Amino acid sequence: MKGRGDRPMRVGERIREEISLLLQRKVKDPGLSAVTITEVSVTPDLKIAHVNYSALVGPEERKEVARALRRCSGFLRRELGHSLDLRYAPELQFHYDDSYDRGARIDAILRGIEGKKEEPH
């Protein structure tokens, strides 16, 4: 019985790898070329996968990327069902991961503070 608690985490990591490969190799939507899957968390019953993604696009194009991911979610789910050895292919729910944006904002703030420190008073 030992080790059963980490199965959703292992399945989530496998789903992340598979979706990344599918987006690179099989999905033909040009709006998804700048998408990176950052993390996948799966519910304990393995029926729902929360897929966090980031995209190197401007804020105005994020809605288009979200629509493109929703459009191809059925295809991705079907392909996951074929490649993973699970009873059910999990439902994919996509969430934008803004950690890169927050990190860039914090970096800019720190650079601004550093620049003010070096100025003579």
C-alpha positions in Angstrom: 0.0 0.0 0.0 3.0 2.3 0.4 3.3 4.9 -2.3 -0.3 5.2 -3.3 -0.6 8.8 -2.3 1.8 10.0 -5.0 0.0 8.5 -8.0 -1.9 11.7 -8.9 1.4 13.5 -8.9 3.1 10.9 -11.1 0.1 10.9 -13.5 0.2 14.7 -13.6 3.8 14.8 -14.6 3.2 12.2 -17.3 0.3 14.2 -18.6 2.4 17.4 -18.7 5.1 15.6 -20.7 2.5 14.1 -23.1 0.6 17.4 -23.7 3.9 19.2 -24.3 4.9 16.6 -26.9 1.5 16.7 -28.5 1.5 20.5 -28.8 5.0 20.4 -30.4 4.3 17.5 -32.8 0.7 16.9 -33.6 -1.4 20.1 -32.9 -1.4 22.2 -36.1 -2.9 25.4 -34.5 -0.4 28.2 -35.0 -1.8 30.1 -32.0 -0.4 27.4 -29.7 3.2 27.6 -30.9 4.2 29.8 -28.0 2.5 27.7 -25.3 4.5 26.0 -22.5 2.8 23.6 -20.1 4.2 24.5 -16.7 2.4 22.1 -14.3 -0.4 19.6 -14.3 -2.2 18.6 -11.1 -4.7 15.8 -11.1 -7.6 15.1 -8.8 -7.2 12.0 -6.5 -9.7 10.0 -8.7 -7.7 10.9 -11.8 -10.8 12.3 -13.6 -9.8 16.0 -13.9 -6.4 17.4 -14.8 -5.8 21.1 -14.1 -3.3 22.1 -16.7 -1.3 25.3 -16.0 0.3 26.9 -19.1 2.2 30.0 -20.0 2.4 31.7 -23.3 5.0 34.2 -24.7 2.3 36.5 -26.1 0.9 39.8 -25.1 -2.0 40.2 -22.8 -4.4 40.8 -25.7 -3.5 37.5 -27.3 -4.0 35.4 -24.2 -7.7 35.0 -24.8 -7.0 33.6 -28.3 -4.5 31.1 -26.8 -7.1 30.1 -24.2 -9.7 29.6 -27.0 -7.3 27.6 -29.0 -6.5 25.3 -26.0 -10.3 24.8 -25.4 -10.7 24.0 -29.1 -8.1 21.3 -29.1 -8.9 19.8 -25.6 -10.9 17.0 -27.1 -8.1 16.0 -29.4 -5.6 16.2 -26.5 -7.8 14.1 -24.3 -8.3 11.5 -26.9 -4.5 11.3 -27.6 -3.8 11.1 -23.8 -6.3 8.2 -23.6 -4.3 6.3 -26.2 -0.9 7.0 -24.8 -1.6 6.7 -21.0 -2.7 3.4 -19.5 -5.6 4.8 -17.5 -9.2 3.6 -17.3 -10.5 7.1 -18.1 -8.8 9.9 -20.0 -9.0 12.9 -17.6 -11.0 16.0 -18.4 -8.5 18.8 -19.2 -9.1 22.2 -17.6 -6.6 24.9 -18.7 -5.4 27.7 -16.4 -3.0 30.5 -17.3 0.1 30.6 -15.2 1.2 34.1 -14.6 4.2 33.3 -12.5 6.6 34.4 -15.3 4.8 37.8 -15.5 5.0 38.3 -11.8 8.7 37.3 -11.8 9.4 39.8 -14.5 7.5 42.5 -12.6 9.5 41.8 -9.4 12.7 41.8 -11.4 11.9 45.2 -12.8 11.1 46.6 -9.4 14.4 45.3 -8.0 16.3 46.7 -10.9 14.6 50.1 -10.2 15.6 50.0 -6.5 19.2 49.0 -7.5 19.4 51.9 -9.9 18.3 54.4 -7.2 20.9 53.0 -4.8 23.7 53.8 -7.1 22.7 57.4 -7.8 24.7 59.9 -5.6 22.5 62.1 -3.4 
